[in-house]
Amino acid sequence: MPETSDQPLRILHVVRAPVGGIFRHILDLANGQADRGHHVGIIADSLTGGARAEAALAEIAPRLKLGVRRVAIHREPHPGDILIWARIMYLIWRLKPDVVHGHGAKAGAFIRMKARSKRSIRVYTPHGGSLHYPLNTWKGAVYSRLERVLMNSTDLFLFESAFARNTYQRTIGTPTRGLVRCVFNGVTADEFDPVVL
């Protein structure tokens, strides 16, 4: 890790689905971090997002010193997941980030299966995902157990809302290792511009 706060961090965001609120959150973070001089990159699923994700990633790509990578990541557990995990680990090894931030359950699982390192921290923002399944369902039971197994392989939990933090702690548990923080997603000034009907 850089020893002084004025050195730029190398930050890599990993997400399965570049759609909806989770994608908006990542774009806001990546833009804000790039504005502060950090070297930022995004790894995102290539199976979802369509033309809207392509356009958004093409627009932000020139600002991202670690680049944009698309990898086919299936929503549900899939036999190819081990190869996808290996590909993401290779990209992490090659890009040498100080911060690896997994967004959503699957990307969060992938980055937390990375061995602990003195060089980088593993950050996880659930964004719902595995938390949406009731515990009395088969998927809910399996996913909550996986979340519990990975809980102490997380250096920093960043929740975008108190609701998400409380849901995680109620359904999965309260982390005993790592920091837990709520950082609310903001809005930009141009979002208050009048809308022409």
Helices and strands as residue ranges (DSSP letters): E 10-15, H 20-35, E 39-45, H 50-60, G 61-63, E 67-71, H 81-95, E 99-103, H 105-112, E 121-125, G 129-132, H 138-151, E 156-159, H 162-171, E 179-182, G 189-192
